[in-house]
Amino acid sequence: MDIILGWGILGWIIFGGIAGWIASKIMSTDAQQGIGLNIVVGIIGGLLGGWVLSLLGVDVAGGGLIFSMLTAILGACILLFAVKAISGRR
């Protein structure tokens, strides 16, 4: 069980890093972020994207790996947009 839990956390880190990096490229914030922030943005973006899509009535539970990645990228872009709007950076 510990091995599965360890790979689960590692999977979240890798998945979050990729999603956060892609979102930072889309939102032009890649130069301001390091790998740690990309991971955090991607993980929070996955949660935010899933929440937003569930509010719109989309079944996010059975979407698969590609749908999950797109959801995380969407949520990360929303998060980066909100941070840029609040901080006043362009």
LONUVEX-266662 format. One record per residue (C-alpha): x negated, y, z negated; residue in one letter. Coordinates in steps of 0.2 Angstrom, whole numbers, padded with zeros to 4 digits, always signed. Layout:
BEGIN
XYZA/...
# end
This chain:
BEGIN
+0000+0000+0000M/-0014+0012-0004D/-0022+0009+0014I/-0005+0013+0022I/-0003+0029+0011L/-0021+0034+0015G/-0018+0032+0034W/-0001+0042+0032G/-0010+0057+0025I/-0024+0056+0038L/-0010+0055+0051G/-0002+0071+0044W/-0019+0080+0044I/-0023+0075+0062I/-0005+0078+0069F/-0004+0094+0060G/-0021+0100+0066G/-0017+0096+0084I/+0000+0104+0083A/-0007+0120+0074G/-0021+0121+0087W/-0009+0120+0102I/+0003+0133+0093A/-0012+0145+0090S/-0017+0144+0108K/+0001+0148+0113I/+0002+0162+0101M/-0015+0169+0104S/-0021+0167+0086T/-0034+0154+0089D/-0049+0166+0086A/-0042+0171+0069Q/-0039+0153+0063Q/-0051+0139+0058G/-0047+0120+0058I/-0040+0121+0040G/-0028+0134+0044L/-0023+0125+0060N/-0019+0109+0050I/-0009+0119+0037V/+0001+0129+0051V/+0004+0112+0060G/+0011+0103+0045I/+0022+0118+0039I/+0027+0120+0057G/+0033+0102+0058G/+0044+0104+0043L/+0050+0121+0049L/+0054+0115+0066G/+0063+0100+0060G/+0073+0111+0048W/+0078+0123+0062V/+0082+0109+0075L/+0093+0101+0061S/+0102+0117+0059L/+0106+0117+0078L/+0113+0099+0076G/+0098+0090+0084V/+0095+0073+0077D/+0076+0075+0073V/+0074+0058+0064A/+0074+0046+0079G/+0065+0057+0092G/+0049+0048+0093G/+0031+0054+0093L/+0032+0066+0108I/+0048+0074+0101F/+0039+0075+0084S/+0024+0084+0091M/+0035+0096+0101L/+0045+0100+0085T/+0029+0103+0076A/+0023+0115+0089I/+0039+0124+0090L/+0039+0126+0071G/+0021+0132+0071A/+0024+0145+0084C/+0039+0151+0074I/+0028+0152+0059L/+0014+0161+0068L/+0026+0173+0075F/+0034+0177+0058A/+0017+0179+0050V/+0011+0191+0065K/+0028+0201+0063A/+0026+0203+0044I/+0007+0207+0044S/+0009+0219+0059G/-0004+0212+0070R/-0002+0211+0089R/
# end
